[in-house]
Amino acid sequence: MSILGKIFTWWNGATIGTAIYNARHGTRVGEDHQGNVYFREPGKRDRAERRWVIYNGANDASRVPPEWHGWLHGTFDDEPESYLPPARIWEKEPTGNLTGTAGAYRPAGALEKGGHRARATGDYEAWTPGDA
């Protein structure tokens, strides 16, 4: 990404201002399996501790894994790996928000699936203003 893109766009990762703020105030806490990096700033007497994430790629909150989501919201203080039980074999990896992608749910009748739905069965009666 160009230097102008880094200065003016926030949706493609951290801006220059965020990087400077991280260097001055933030302490790196950890990184998840997607490459997102997590930071904290200790609280001062007049405000609480701040926690934030710098995304590796598109800024989408659904890309934060559940364990780090708990850390961001103050459920626990240390890195999530020390609080979580081992993963079970039946658990699936969390997925991001698939809305607007090819993997999004498309019910029968959706335009992306041809736009044909099952015909009504006759239990529907359209309302007209004169019938009231």
BALOBA-1460 file (C-alpha; in Angstrom, 3 decimals):
// residues 132
<rec num="1" residu="m" x="0.000" y="0.000" z="0.000"/>
<rec num="2" residu="s" x="1.251" y="3.479" z="-0.798"/>
<rec num="3" residu="i" x="2.197" y="5.974" z="1.880"/>
<rec num="4" residu="l" x="-0.896" y="8.057" z="1.070"/>
<rec num="5" residu="g" x="-3.062" y="4.978" z="1.499"/>
<rec num="6" residu="k" x="-1.556" y="4.366" z="4.922"/>
<rec num="7" residu="i" x="-2.140" y="7.976" z="5.952"/>
<rec num="8" residu="f" x="-5.752" y="8.308" z="4.837"/>
<rec num="9" residu="t" x="-7.387" y="4.862" z="4.909"/>
<rec num="10" residu="w" x="-8.382" y="3.073" z="8.096"/>
<rec num="11" residu="w" x="-10.191" y="0.108" z="6.498"/>
<rec num="12" residu="n" x="-7.028" y="-1.552" z="5.133"/>
<rec num="13" residu="g" x="-5.147" y="-1.898" z="8.404"/>
<rec num="14" residu="a" x="-3.645" y="0.584" z="10.816"/>
<rec num="15" residu="t" x="-2.988" y="4.159" z="9.727"/>
<rec num="16" residu="i" x="0.267" y="6.002" z="10.384"/>
<rec num="17" residu="g" x="-1.357" y="7.758" z="13.349"/>
<rec num="18" residu="t" x="-2.373" y="4.440" z="14.903"/>
<rec num="19" residu="a" x="1.135" y="3.040" z="14.434"/>
<rec num="20" residu="i" x="2.639" y="6.088" z="16.147"/>
<rec num="21" residu="y" x="0.134" y="5.819" z="19.006"/>
<rec num="22" residu="n" x="0.958" y="2.106" z="19.423"/>
<rec num="23" residu="a" x="4.675" y="2.881" z="19.599"/>
<rec num="24" residu="r" x="4.231" y="5.631" z="22.201"/>
<rec num="25" residu="h" x="1.463" y="4.291" z="24.440"/>
<rec num="26" residu="g" x="0.647" y="0.677" z="23.651"/>
<rec num="27" residu="t" x="2.187" y="-2.507" z="24.937"/>
<rec num="28" residu="r" x="1.969" y="-5.518" z="22.657"/>
<rec num="29" residu="v" x="0.160" y="-8.364" z="24.413"/>
<rec num="30" residu="g" x="-0.038" y="-11.062" z="21.783"/>
<rec num="31" residu="e" x="-1.032" y="-12.246" z="18.332"/>
<rec num="32" residu="d" x="-3.717" y="-14.667" z="17.166"/>
<rec num="33" residu="h" x="-3.533" y="-17.357" z="14.481"/>
<rec num="34" residu="q" x="-4.794" y="-14.890" z="11.826"/>
<rec num="35" residu="g" x="-1.965" y="-12.437" z="12.463"/>
<rec num="36" residu="n" x="-4.061" y="-9.840" z="14.328"/>
<rec num="37" residu="v" x="-1.971" y="-8.065" z="16.983"/>
<rec num="38" residu="y" x="-3.402" y="-7.051" z="20.373"/>
<rec num="39" residu="f" x="-2.308" y="-4.092" z="22.492"/>
<rec num="40" residu="r" x="-3.045" y="-2.591" z="25.889"/>
<rec num="41" residu="e" x="-2.422" y="0.735" z="27.558"/>
<rec num="42" residu="p" x="-2.390" y="0.757" z="31.362"/>
<rec num="43" residu="g" x="-5.085" y="2.784" z="33.045"/>
<rec num="44" residu="k" x="-4.388" y="6.122" z="34.582"/>
<rec num="45" residu="r" x="-6.036" y="7.442" z="37.729"/>
<rec num="46" residu="d" x="-8.874" y="9.065" z="35.742"/>
<rec num="47" residu="r" x="-9.566" y="6.309" z="33.191"/>
<rec num="48" residu="a" x="-9.535" y="2.547" z="32.817"/>
<rec num="49" residu="e" x="-7.126" y="0.372" z="30.888"/>
<rec num="50" residu="r" x="-7.531" y="0.463" z="27.087"/>
<rec num="51" residu="r" x="-7.293" y="-2.632" z="24.879"/>
<rec num="52" residu="w" x="-7.356" y="-2.756" z="21.092"/>
<rec num="53" residu="v" x="-6.541" y="-4.863" z="18.047"/>
<rec num="54" residu="i" x="-4.649" y="-4.097" z="14.836"/>
<rec num="55" residu="y" x="-6.037" y="-6.348" z="12.113"/>
<rec num="56" residu="n" x="-3.866" y="-8.238" z="9.679"/>
<rec num="57" residu="g" x="-5.856" y="-7.334" z="6.577"/>
<rec num="58" residu="a" x="-9.390" y="-6.012" z="6.387"/>
<rec num="59" residu="n" x="-10.806" y="-4.318" z="9.476"/>
<rec num="60" residu="d" x="-13.663" y="-6.658" z="10.351"/>
<rec num="61" residu="a" x="-14.615" y="-7.329" z="13.964"/>
<rec num="62" residu="s" x="-15.822" y="-10.830" z="13.087"/>
<rec num="63" residu="r" x="-12.163" y="-11.736" z="12.419"/>
<rec num="64" residu="v" x="-11.378" y="-11.581" z="16.151"/>
<rec num="65" residu="p" x="-11.359" y="-15.143" z="17.591"/>
<rec num="66" residu="p" x="-13.648" y="-15.772" z="20.583"/>
<rec num="67" residu="e" x="-10.806" y="-16.077" z="23.082"/>
<rec num="68" residu="w" x="-9.327" y="-12.706" z="22.113"/>
<rec num="69" residu="h" x="-12.811" y="-11.150" z="22.040"/>
<rec num="70" residu="g" x="-13.076" y="-12.035" z="25.732"/>
<rec num="71" residu="w" x="-9.705" y="-10.428" z="26.414"/>
<rec num="72" residu="l" x="-10.625" y="-7.238" z="24.511"/>
<rec num="73" residu="h" x="-13.756" y="-6.852" z="26.643"/>
<rec num="74" residu="g" x="-11.949" y="-7.394" z="29.944"/>
<rec num="75" residu="t" x="-13.257" y="-10.865" z="30.772"/>
<rec num="76" residu="f" x="-9.746" y="-11.831" z="31.886"/>
<rec num="77" residu="d" x="-6.408" y="-10.029" z="32.249"/>
<rec num="78" residu="d" x="-3.718" y="-12.347" z="30.893"/>
<rec num="79" residu="e" x="-3.377" y="-13.819" z="27.427"/>
<rec num="80" residu="p" x="-6.352" y="-16.024" z="26.521"/>
<rec num="81" residu="e" x="-4.283" y="-19.197" z="26.104"/>
<rec num="82" residu="s" x="-3.726" y="-19.351" z="29.868"/>
<rec num="83" residu="y" x="-7.493" y="-19.277" z="30.579"/>
<rec num="84" residu="l" x="-8.955" y="-21.571" z="27.947"/>
<rec num="85" residu="p" x="-9.363" y="-25.324" z="28.147"/>
<rec num="86" residu="p" x="-7.827" y="-27.353" z="25.310"/>
<rec num="87" residu="a" x="-9.876" y="-27.480" z="22.114"/>
<rec num="88" residu="r" x="-12.163" y="-30.475" z="21.708"/>
<rec num="89" residu="i" x="-12.133" y="-32.584" z="18.558"/>
<rec num="90" residu="w" x="-15.725" y="-31.684" z="17.681"/>
<rec num="91" residu="e" x="-15.164" y="-27.913" z="17.813"/>
<rec num="92" residu="k" x="-14.948" y="-26.020" z="14.537"/>
<rec num="93" residu="e" x="-12.679" y="-23.083" z="13.851"/>
<rec num="94" residu="p" x="-14.564" y="-19.775" z="14.127"/>
<rec num="95" residu="t" x="-15.392" y="-18.121" z="10.828"/>
<rec num="96" residu="g" x="-15.782" y="-14.489" z="9.948"/>
<rec num="97" residu="n" x="-18.907" y="-12.786" z="8.688"/>
<rec num="98" residu="l" x="-19.615" y="-14.275" z="5.258"/>
<rec num="99" residu="t" x="-22.244" y="-11.713" z="4.255"/>
<rec num="100" residu="g" x="-21.476" y="-10.353" z="0.802"/>
<rec num="101" residu="t" x="-19.112" y="-13.179" z="-0.112"/>
<rec num="102" residu="a" x="-19.537" y="-16.315" z="-2.190"/>
<rec num="103" residu="g" x="-19.837" y="-18.337" z="1.047"/>
<rec num="104" residu="a" x="-22.883" y="-16.413" z="2.297"/>
<rec num="105" residu="y" x="-26.138" y="-18.254" z="2.935"/>
<rec num="106" residu="r" x="-28.473" y="-18.040" z="-0.036"/>
<rec num="107" residu="p" x="-31.955" y="-19.537" z="0.489"/>
<rec num="108" residu="a" x="-34.038" y="-21.051" z="-2.271"/>
<rec num="109" residu="g" x="-35.457" y="-18.230" z="-4.375"/>
<rec num="110" residu="a" x="-32.465" y="-15.935" z="-3.938"/>
<rec num="111" residu="l" x="-31.423" y="-14.133" z="-7.114"/>
<rec num="112" residu="e" x="-27.927" y="-15.619" z="-6.838"/>
<rec num="113" residu="k" x="-29.485" y="-19.119" z="-7.043"/>
<rec num="114" residu="g" x="-31.645" y="-18.418" z="-10.080"/>
<rec num="115" residu="g" x="-34.453" y="-16.475" z="-8.423"/>
<rec num="116" residu="h" x="-37.044" y="-19.279" z="-8.562"/>
<rec num="117" residu="r" x="-38.921" y="-20.169" z="-5.409"/>
<rec num="118" residu="a" x="-41.619" y="-22.702" z="-4.724"/>
<rec num="119" residu="r" x="-45.096" y="-21.605" z="-5.670"/>
<rec num="120" residu="a" x="-47.481" y="-20.532" z="-2.918"/>
<rec num="121" residu="t" x="-49.742" y="-23.322" z="-1.662"/>
<rec num="122" residu="g" x="-52.945" y="-21.291" z="-1.595"/>
<rec num="123" residu="d" x="-52.910" y="-20.383" z="2.099"/>
<rec num="124" residu="y" x="-51.878" y="-16.806" z="1.299"/>
<rec num="125" residu="e" x="-54.463" y="-14.154" z="0.564"/>
<rec num="126" residu="a" x="-53.241" y="-10.751" z="-0.566"/>
<rec num="127" residu="w" x="-54.554" y="-7.733" z="1.323"/>
<rec num="128" residu="t" x="-56.163" y="-4.886" z="-0.572"/>
<rec num="129" residu="p" x="-57.109" y="-1.541" z="0.963"/>
<rec num="130" residu="g" x="-60.811" y="-1.818" z="0.022"/>
<rec num="131" residu="d" x="-61.256" y="-5.069" z="2.021"/>
<rec num="132" residu="a" x="-60.763" y="-3.450" z="5.411"/>
